[in-house]
Amino acid sequence: MWPDLRTNSRQMIVFISIGDFLVAGSNIIGLYAKQMCNIQATINIAAVLSSFFWTVYLSVYFYLTICKQISMWSERLAMYLFHITAWGIPLAIAIAAYVEGAVGSSEDYVSSGWCWIKYTHSGKRWKMVLWMCIAGKGWEILAYIAITVFYVLVKFHIRRELKMGFVPGSHFLTQRSVEVAKRAEYKLTFIPVVFILLRIWGTIRFFRFLADYPNNPSALDWLVILQVSTDHCIQWSNLPLYV
């Protein structure tokens, strides 16, 4: 990609990796001691949501800098807002879930071996599902949509500029820049696809959980294995940018 985009975009990749690292680290704590389970679930919620936010913001950043060509001042302002929301909102949601007693063992109906939103056998199932949406699944589905939309917009913008050729104001004033742009346009196709493939298994289990109400779905081993293997590897969705 463009060299002047790499500093901020690579910082965002680091932030996504930090979120994934915290999730992996918190999952080591275990499930069996109630208080430790609650702490692990709280850290998990904050870290996963932060990774979602930064993944979406990376796509927004590319859209603003490539398509809208915002000024350096606007870019700094955008990064400032990204930091406030990508750290602040997940932390606020995680603390609220802990205070409300929503965190705990999910009994592996949606998660796979880690604590998250506490499964309840009572009549307040709607509240549990609401917390599942607020603490992860709702943001996850929004991330599917957002990164697909923004990367498609960037991809089409690059394609339009390539068709324009060597004109004043274009990014592509040399044959080398055109070749780089063609490779970037090709890579942008894979980012939403990889992100969705990494996260979709947990989403499928969530919808199976909703569809089988009031019963609980039987665990499909292959689906559980895929979720365990890919759920905490969000940073890999951006790998095509740097290969």
C-alpha positions as CSV (number, residue, x, y, z in Angstrom):
1,M,0.0,0.0,0.0
2,W,1.0,3.7,-0.1
3,P,4.1,4.3,2.2
4,D,2.5,7.4,3.8
5,L,-0.4,5.2,5.0
6,R,1.7,2.6,6.7
7,T,2.5,4.3,10.0
8,N,-1.1,4.7,11.2
9,S,-2.4,1.6,9.6
10,R,0.4,-0.5,11.1
11,Q,-0.3,1.0,14.5
12,M,-3.9,-0.1,14.1
13,I,-2.7,-3.7,13.3
14,V,-0.7,-3.5,16.5
15,F,-3.8,-2.5,18.5
16,I,-5.8,-5.3,16.9
17,S,-3.0,-7.7,17.9
18,I,-3.0,-6.4,21.5
19,G,-6.7,-7.1,21.7
20,D,-6.2,-10.7,20.4
21,F,-3.3,-11.2,22.8
22,L,-5.4,-10.1,25.8
23,V,-8.1,-12.5,24.7
24,A,-5.7,-15.4,24.4
25,G,-4.1,-14.5,27.7
26,S,-7.3,-14.1,29.6
27,N,-8.6,-17.5,28.3
28,I,-5.6,-19.2,30.1
29,I,-7.1,-18.2,33.4
30,G,-9.8,-20.9,33.1
31,L,-13.5,-21.4,33.7
32,Y,-13.9,-23.2,37.0
33,A,-13.3,-20.6,39.7
34,K,-16.3,-18.2,39.6
35,Q,-14.5,-15.0,40.3
36,M,-11.7,-15.8,37.9
37,C,-14.3,-16.7,35.3
38,N,-16.0,-13.4,35.7
39,I,-12.7,-11.5,35.4
40,Q,-11.7,-13.5,32.3
41,A,-15.1,-12.8,30.7
42,T,-14.8,-9.1,31.4
43,I,-11.3,-8.9,29.8
44,N,-12.5,-11.0,26.9
45,I,-15.4,-8.7,26.2
46,A,-13.2,-5.5,26.3
47,A,-10.4,-7.0,24.2
48,V,-12.6,-8.6,21.5
49,L,-14.7,-5.5,21.1
50,S,-11.6,-3.3,20.8
51,S,-10.3,-5.6,18.1
52,F,-13.6,-5.2,16.2
53,F,-13.5,-1.5,16.5
54,W,-9.9,-1.2,15.3
55,T,-10.5,-3.6,12.4
56,V,-13.5,-1.5,11.3
57,Y,-11.5,1.8,11.8
58,L,-8.7,0.4,9.7
59,S,-11.1,0.1,6.8
60,V,-12.5,3.6,7.5
61,Y,-9.0,5.0,7.6
62,F,-8.2,3.6,4.2
63,Y,-11.5,5.0,2.9
64,L,-10.8,8.5,4.3
65,T,-7.2,8.7,3.2
66,I,-7.5,7.1,-0.3
67,C,-11.0,8.0,-1.4
68,K,-11.6,11.3,0.4
69,Q,-7.9,12.3,0.6
70,I,-8.4,14.1,4.0
71,S,-5.8,16.5,5.3
72,M,-3.2,15.7,7.8
73,W,-5.1,17.6,10.5
74,S,-8.3,15.6,9.7
75,E,-6.3,12.4,9.8
76,R,-4.9,13.2,13.3
77,L,-8.5,14.1,14.4
78,A,-9.8,10.8,13.1
79,M,-7.1,8.9,14.9
80,Y,-7.9,10.8,18.1
81,L,-11.6,9.8,17.8
82,F,-10.6,6.2,16.9
83,H,-8.6,6.0,20.1
84,I,-11.3,7.4,22.4
85,T,-14.0,5.1,21.0
86,A,-12.0,1.9,20.2
87,W,-10.7,1.8,23.8
88,G,-13.5,3.6,25.7
89,I,-16.6,1.9,24.4
90,P,-15.4,-1.7,24.8
91,L,-14.2,-0.9,28.3
92,A,-17.5,0.8,29.3
93,I,-19.5,-2.2,27.9
94,A,-17.2,-4.7,29.7
95,I,-17.5,-2.9,33.1
96,A,-21.3,-2.6,32.7
97,A,-21.6,-6.3,32.0
98,Y,-19.5,-7.1,35.1
99,V,-21.4,-4.7,37.3
100,E,-24.8,-6.1,36.0
101,G,-23.7,-9.6,36.7
102,A,-24.1,-10.6,33.1
103,V,-20.6,-12.2,32.8
104,G,-19.9,-15.8,33.7
105,S,-19.9,-19.3,32.2
106,S,-21.8,-19.5,29.0
107,E,-21.7,-23.3,29.3
108,D,-20.2,-23.5,25.8
109,Y,-23.5,-22.9,24.0
110,V,-22.0,-20.0,22.1
111,S,-18.4,-19.7,23.2
112,S,-15.9,-22.6,23.1
113,G,-14.0,-23.1,26.4
114,W,-14.0,-19.6,27.7
115,C,-16.2,-17.5,29.9
116,W,-18.3,-14.8,28.3
117,I,-22.0,-13.9,28.9
118,K,-23.5,-16.0,31.7
119,Y,-26.0,-18.6,30.5
120,T,-29.2,-18.5,32.4
121,H,-31.9,-21.2,32.7
122,S,-34.5,-18.6,34.0
123,G,-37.1,-16.8,32.0
124,K,-34.8,-13.8,31.4
125,R,-33.3,-15.4,28.3
126,W,-34.0,-12.2,26.3
127,K,-31.7,-10.3,28.7
128,M,-28.9,-12.8,28.1
129,V,-29.3,-12.6,24.3
130,L,-29.3,-8.8,24.5
131,W,-26.1,-8.9,26.5
132,M,-24.6,-11.3,23.9
133,C,-25.4,-8.8,21.2
134,I,-24.0,-5.8,23.2
135,A,-20.9,-7.7,24.3
136,G,-19.9,-9.1,21.0
137,K,-22.2,-10.6,18.4
138,G,-24.0,-7.4,17.5
139,W,-20.7,-5.5,16.9
140,E,-19.3,-8.5,15.1
141,I,-22.2,-8.5,12.6
142,L,-21.8,-4.7,12.1
143,A,-18.1,-5.3,11.5
144,Y,-18.9,-7.8,8.8
145,I,-21.0,-5.2,7.0
146,A,-18.8,-2.2,7.6
147,I,-15.4,-3.6,6.5
148,T,-17.0,-5.1,3.4
149,V,-18.6,-1.8,2.5
150,F,-15.5,0.4,3.1
151,Y,-13.0,-2.0,1.4
152,V,-15.3,-2.3,-1.6
153,L,-15.5,1.5,-1.8
154,V,-11.7,1.8,-1.7
155,K,-11.4,-1.0,-4.2
156,F,-13.7,0.7,-6.7
157,H,-12.1,4.0,-6.1
158,I,-8.7,2.6,-7.0
159,R,-10.1,0.9,-10.0
160,R,-11.6,4.2,-11.3
161,E,-8.3,6.0,-10.8
162,L,-6.5,3.3,-12.7
163,K,-8.9,3.7,-15.6
164,M,-8.3,7.5,-15.6
165,G,-4.6,6.9,-16.1
166,F,-1.8,9.5,-15.5
167,V,-3.8,12.6,-14.8
168,P,-3.0,15.5,-12.4
169,G,-4.3,14.9,-8.9
170,S,-4.2,11.1,-9.3
171,H,-2.2,8.9,-7.0
172,F,-0.9,7.0,-10.0
173,L,1.7,9.2,-11.8
174,T,4.2,6.4,-12.7
175,Q,4.0,2.9,-14.1
176,R,5.3,1.6,-10.8
177,S,2.5,3.3,-8.8
178,V,0.0,1.8,-11.2
179,E,1.4,-1.7,-10.6
180,V,1.4,-1.1,-6.8
181,A,-2.2,0.1,-7.0
182,K,-3.3,-3.0,-9.0
183,R,-1.8,-5.3,-6.4
184,A,-3.4,-3.3,-3.6
185,E,-6.8,-3.4,-5.3
186,Y,-6.5,-7.2,-5.6
187,K,-5.5,-7.6,-1.9
188,L,-8.4,-5.5,-0.7
189,T,-10.7,-8.2,-2.0
190,F,-9.4,-10.7,0.6
191,I,-9.6,-8.6,3.8
192,P,-13.4,-8.8,4.4
193,V,-13.4,-12.4,3.2
194,V,-10.7,-13.5,5.6
195,F,-12.2,-11.6,8.5
196,I,-15.6,-13.2,7.9
197,L,-14.1,-16.7,7.6
198,L,-12.2,-16.2,10.9
199,R,-15.3,-15.1,12.8
200,I,-18.3,-16.7,11.1
201,W,-18.1,-20.0,13.0
202,G,-19.0,-18.3,16.3
203,T,-21.8,-16.3,14.6
204,I,-23.2,-19.5,13.2
205,R,-23.3,-21.0,16.7
206,F,-25.0,-17.9,18.0
207,F,-27.8,-18.1,15.4
208,R,-28.2,-21.8,16.1
209,F,-28.5,-21.0,19.7
210,L,-31.3,-18.5,18.9
211,A,-33.0,-20.7,16.4
212,D,-33.3,-23.7,18.8
213,Y,-35.0,-21.7,21.6
214,P,-36.3,-22.8,24.1
215,N,-34.1,-25.9,23.7
216,N,-30.3,-25.7,23.4
217,P,-28.5,-26.8,20.2
218,S,-26.4,-29.9,20.2
219,A,-22.7,-29.1,19.8
220,L,-21.2,-29.8,16.4
221,D,-17.6,-30.8,17.0
222,W,-16.3,-29.4,13.7
223,L,-18.0,-26.1,14.3
224,V,-16.6,-25.8,17.8
225,I,-13.1,-26.7,16.6
226,L,-13.3,-24.0,13.9
227,Q,-14.4,-21.4,16.4
228,V,-11.7,-22.3,18.9
229,S,-9.0,-22.2,16.1
230,T,-10.0,-18.9,14.5
231,D,-12.0,-16.8,16.9
232,H,-9.0,-14.9,18.3
233,C,-7.0,-14.3,15.2
234,I,-8.6,-11.1,13.9
235,Q,-5.3,-9.5,13.0
236,W,-4.7,-12.2,10.4
237,S,-7.6,-10.7,8.3
238,N,-5.3,-7.7,7.5
239,L,-2.3,-9.9,6.5
240,P,-3.0,-9.4,2.8
241,L,-2.0,-5.8,3.1
242,Y,1.5,-6.7,3.9
243,V,2.3,-9.7,1.8
